Amino acid sequence: MRQVVLPIIGTVAAWRTEARALAAEGIAPEHVIWHRGTAPPDLFAGDAPKGQGRSLTIPRAALAEIEAALCHSDPERFARAYRLVLRLNDGLVWGDRSDADIRRVMEQAKSVRRDIHKMHAFVRFREVPSEGRRAFAAWFEPEHHTVEAGTPFFAKRFGDMDWVIATPEITARFDGTLTFHETTAAARPPEDATEELWRTYYANIFNPARVMVRAMQSEMPKKYWKNLPEADLIPGLIRDADRRVAEMAAREAEEAPARRLAVARRMAVPERPVPTAGTLDALRAEAAACTRCPLHAPATQTVFGIGPADAEVMFVGEQPGDQEDLAGRPFVGPAGQIFDQEAEAAGLDRGRLYITNAVKHFKFAPRGKRRLHQKPNGSEIHACHTWLDQELALVKPKLIVAMGATALQALTGSGEGILKRRGQVERMEDGTPVLVTVHPSYLLRLPDPELAKAERRRFREDLEQAARLSRP
Ligand code: URA
């Protein structure tokens, strides 16, 4: 028997090298015992018989699946993969799900990809003290061996900070370069005050009327709960959801312990917009320190709304772009230029408008020196909602203009079908009219010049309608 010992770090690349070498020596799959990390004392010492050597040529699609499946926790995966590459080399057609090896590899590749997706969704960074760039740490327990495949995503997304993701087996470390190390000591982040803020925050945004146990369990299986700072609230919240819905309907506001109430005030997304600051300037100062969602970390600054406190019309965009993030003001980049031109042509005076965004931090993925815009997700929009609510409560515009699906979703709860809804006036819960239009950057992205011209004309018409609707 030939024993092959693969390293803990770089397992897949090592398997590839070993598989090629074994095939070149003509060693049959049944004569190989695969180990990862360490081999048990030489139980089957001795070598394997050699046959006809061959060089492997494997279809790229098959190799990608096989290498994904090699990250699975099944101990048989290395042997199966070696057997399969030899069979593919000998003419087996990739993709035939009636073949047990192919089917198993495809299934395992799928669970590995799902595990990577969960890592992307459920890793929670906490800031740690640092003398240089801002530094963050997270503890995560993947189901499979997904650290090396799953963490480059974070290097792209959080390329301008230092971070560590520790898992029971491997720790990924990023300081401009992503490196992997065997985890030597438990690196679970300490339970401290920040944890409590997280918990309270979670408890506050957790609307029991929206608890969908099945969806929650499929998106966030129990095994991930323990890694979330807010996790030990979840079972109780689910168990209690029905009772809390009934209570919420019936009860008067309940006294919360003073400390919890203080934290809740800071972190809660209010059910109704109750301004915590009495003026836009005070609100802007509060928002400047916002850490309600992870977007604050890589962004340069909070980009708050701008315009007079008694503006009659409030324009809401999606989120600041690269230039807005640097300037600290909304709509100053390319989308802002289109907006300015069309607003002026429509007879709107920008100085009389209040202009803001649904999300106040720039979300981006670094690509070399560039920062590529990324669409904010539902929880980021939700986390930022408190600022928009309070801007609305302070400015009390007569008309709101939602530019694009994100703004429309933040304002009306649904961003679906924006092209069908554009030009129409919808209503906020309090009756304030919301005129729907497209986002100006949509106009920048249209490749067909004729369509771009027509869409720009329609955008101007929407702004002309806004001007009409805001006249006394
Ligand atoms: N896009 C937006 O939605 N808002 C800005 O401030 C800039 C670009």
Residues whose N, C-alpha, C, O or C-beta is under 5 A from the ligand:
A	BS01	URA	G317 E318 Q319 P320 G321 E324 P330 F331 A335 N357
